[in-house]
Amino acid sequence: METQNTASKWTLVRSLLCLSLMALSVRSIAQKDTTSFVHTVDIGTGKIDTIFRIQKHLEAPNWHPDQYLIVNSKGKLFTLPLKSATLQGLNTGFANQCNNDHGISPDRKWLAISHNDKQDPSPKSYKSAIYILPIQGGEPRKITREVPSFWHGWSPDGKTLVYCGERNGNFDIYAISTDGGLEKRLTHTEGLDDGPEYSSDGKYIYFNSYRTGHMQIWRMRPDGSNPEQLTSDPHSNWFPHPSPDNQWLVYIAYTSDEKQNHLFGKNVKLRLMNLKTKTIQDITPVFYGGQGTINVPSWSPDSRKIAFVSYAVK
């Protein structure tokens, strides 16, 4: 979910004010001298490899089984082969304001994206809608009617998308058919619910939530029932990604309490949960990152590595 859309949800007025301020923050960041470092970390050995470095703001790597990443930068999507590490543009048709919420379908044939649809009649300042296009690139097909909507997960059968959406001043989790139609609201709590992603067996949707007054990792059944809190610590925990083999959960932890924000340019680390024992360990040291580091599913297909982005700003 875009930085400018992560705000307090206690009142509509406060939410809209925060959205406006964060939009200004994102625009100012884009003008800074940012260097992006794309890394992989081996969850077994802890070895971190830097596979790409560029003086440009890159975000949110998806890992395709054909051994390339899909990343976004300044509204456009790119592929990044792991061996050659050469950034190549990905055709997304008219969608040239893509944010960092995009991901690959289970059959690897499709890509879900979130694009700022300026033609939408909504009076809202940011109008992210969800689209689907062929994985090799092409013209997007719009899925969601309501804005803003920020994609986060595919169901294992590829028939349903889950996402974060703001409706009437509150951000909740929704599901919708890949054919479009009516959305289904899955969470109904005060405060931000974000980052929903299905487990590979389809039994759970993992997400982060501020419902307790502190951002933590949760999971629920696909229909929204039986919510269960998985973390409870001083960190602000965001974007849980279950591994393809369903044994692990990786997420990003802000080392300071960021309330309902997941801003760029903060001290963060990646943490790994064993889904059987619920034990948690750090798999990276603290680094400069946040928004854009692992907003989207970034596991390698064999569940051994995770791709992520760190930054340096002059």
ABEGO torsion letter per residue (X at the ends): XBAAABBBAABAAAAAAAAAAAAAAAAAAAABBBBBBBBBBBAAAGBBBBABBBBBBBBGBBBBAAGBBBBBBGGBBBBBBAAAGBBBBBBAEABABBBABBBBBAAGABBBBBBBBAABABABABBBBBBBBBAAEEBBBBABABOBBBBABBBAAGABBBBBBBBGGBBBBBBBBAAEEBBBBABABBEBBBGBBBBAAGABBBBBBAAAGBBBBBBBBAAGBGBBBABBBABBBBGBBBBAAGABBBBBBBABBAEABBBBGBBBBBBBBBAAAGBBBBABBBBBBEBGABABBABBAAGABBBBBBBBBX
